[in-house]
Amino acid sequence: MNQRIEQLDSIRGIAALCVFFCHIYFFLDKDVIPNKLSKLLMMSPLKPIIDGHPAVILFFVLSGFVLSIPFFGNKEINYFPYLIKRIFRIYVPYLVSIFVAILLSVFLSGRQLNYNRVLEHIPFLGNIHTNSYNGVIWSLIHEMRISLLFPFLILFIRKLKPWPVFIM
């Protein structure tokens, strides 16, 4: 049985498109668009389309809602299969993308490889310098960290029952 909520997929798609346009805007902003025009664009009706930060926040909220649905059902959820799914959905693509970014950085820009920076990207611990190789990975780092703790937060909420949570 398919338990996807297609409307949420549509909203996530629109949010992803806004983030895409935001990245294009920032790329063009540096090289093509004069500063005054850039400020006018951010005050225009196009702002929601090129402002990626609210779209990322919306994406996080929707992800949290979708991840919580199985935990509020009557069946028990095992943490280990959940963890494996999260690792393959977030961490493995993250590792592939960061290593591709590192290789491109070294071979195309001729920069020296900073082994400490490379090693800090692997375990998701500490303050990862996300702008070193691929600035858009910051959201994956937060999503992975939050998703590891998410089931425990949901279990805590289930123990409290919903009303005390809404009052907080």
C-alpha positions in Angstrom: 0.0 0.0 0.0 1.4 3.4 -1.0 1.4 5.8 2.0 2.7 8.8 0.1 0.9 12.1 0.4 1.1 13.4 -3.2 0.2 17.0 -2.2 3.2 17.1 0.1 5.4 15.8 -2.7 4.1 18.7 -4.9 4.9 21.3 -2.2 8.3 19.7 -1.7 8.9 20.0 -5.4 7.9 23.7 -5.5 10.3 24.3 -2.5 13.1 22.5 -4.3 12.5 24.6 -7.4 12.7 27.8 -5.3 16.0 26.6 -3.8 17.2 25.9 -7.4 16.2 29.4 -8.5 17.9 30.8 -5.4 21.2 29.1 -6.3 20.9 30.5 -9.9 20.2 33.9 -8.5 23.3 33.9 -6.2 25.4 32.6 -9.1 24.1 35.4 -11.4 24.2 38.0 -8.6 28.0 37.8 -8.4 28.7 38.0 -12.1 25.8 39.5 -14.0 23.2 41.4 -12.0 24.3 44.8 -10.7 23.8 45.5 -7.0 20.9 47.9 -7.4 19.0 45.5 -9.6 19.7 42.7 -7.2 18.1 44.7 -4.3 15.1 45.5 -6.5 14.7 41.8 -7.3 14.7 40.9 -3.6 11.9 43.5 -3.0 9.8 42.4 -6.0 7.0 39.8 -6.2 9.8 37.4 -7.4 11.3 37.3 -4.0 9.4 34.1 -2.9 10.7 32.4 -6.0 14.4 33.3 -5.5 14.5 33.3 -1.6 15.7 29.8 -0.8 15.9 30.0 3.0 12.1 29.8 3.6 11.8 27.0 1.1 14.5 25.0 3.0 12.7 25.5 6.3 9.5 24.4 4.7 11.3 21.3 3.4 12.5 20.5 6.9 9.1 20.9 8.4 7.5 18.7 5.7 10.2 16.1 6.2 9.6 16.1 9.9 5.9 15.6 9.4 6.4 12.8 6.9 8.9 11.1 9.1 6.6 11.3 12.1 3.6 9.6 10.5 4.8 6.0 11.0 5.7 6.7 14.6 2.1 7.8 15.4 0.6 4.7 13.9 -0.3 1.7 16.1 2.6 -0.5 14.9 6.0 -0.4 16.5 8.9 1.1 14.6 12.3 -0.4 14.9 15.1 2.1 15.1 17.8 0.0 13.3 15.9 -0.3 9.9 14.9 3.4 10.2 18.6 4.3 10.8 19.7 2.2 7.8 17.2 3.9 5.5 18.3 7.4 6.7 21.9 6.6 6.2 21.3 5.4 2.6 19.0 8.2 1.8 21.1 11.1 3.3 24.6 10.1 4.3 25.7 8.0 1.3 24.6 10.6 -1.3 26.3 13.2 0.9 29.6 11.3 0.9 29.5 10.8 -2.9 28.7 14.5 -3.5 31.4 15.8 -1.1 34.1 13.6 -2.6 33.1 14.6 -6.1 33.3 18.3 -5.0 36.7 17.7 -3.4 38.1 16.0 -6.5 36.8 18.8 -8.7 38.2 21.4 -6.4 41.6 19.8 -6.4 41.8 19.0 -10.1 40.0 22.0 -11.6 41.1 24.8 -9.3 44.6 23.4 -8.5 44.0 24.0 -4.8 46.0 21.9 -2.4 44.1 19.2 -0.6 43.4 20.1 3.0 43.3 16.7 4.7 41.9 18.1 8.0 39.0 19.7 6.1 38.4 16.4 4.2 38.4 14.4 7.4 36.0 16.7 9.2 33.4 16.1 6.5 33.2 12.4 7.0 31.8 11.9 10.5 29.4 14.8 10.6 30.9 15.9 13.9 31.9 19.4 15.0 31.7 22.5 12.9 32.1 21.4 9.4 33.3 24.0 7.0 30.6 23.5 4.5 31.8 26.3 2.2 35.2 24.6 1.7 34.0 22.3 -1.1 30.2 22.3 -1.5 28.2 25.1 0.2 24.8 23.5 -0.2 25.6 20.4 2.0 24.8 22.3 5.2 21.2 21.2 5.0 22.1 17.5 4.6 24.3 17.7 7.7 21.4 19.1 9.8 18.9 16.7 8.3 21.1 13.7 9.1 21.8 14.9 12.7 18.2 15.6 13.3 16.9 12.4 11.8 19.2 10.4 14.1 17.5 11.9 17.1 14.0 12.3 15.6 12.6 8.9 16.7 13.6 9.6 20.3 11.8 12.9 20.2 8.7 11.3 18.7 8.8 8.6 21.4 9.0 11.3 24.1 6.1 13.2 22.5 4.0 9.9 22.4 4.7 9.4 26.1 3.5 12.9 26.9 0.4 12.6 24.8 -0.2 15.4 22.2 -1.8 18.1 24.3 1.1 19.0 26.6 3.4 19.3 23.6 1.0 21.8 21.9 0.9 23.9 25.1 4.7 24.2 25.4 
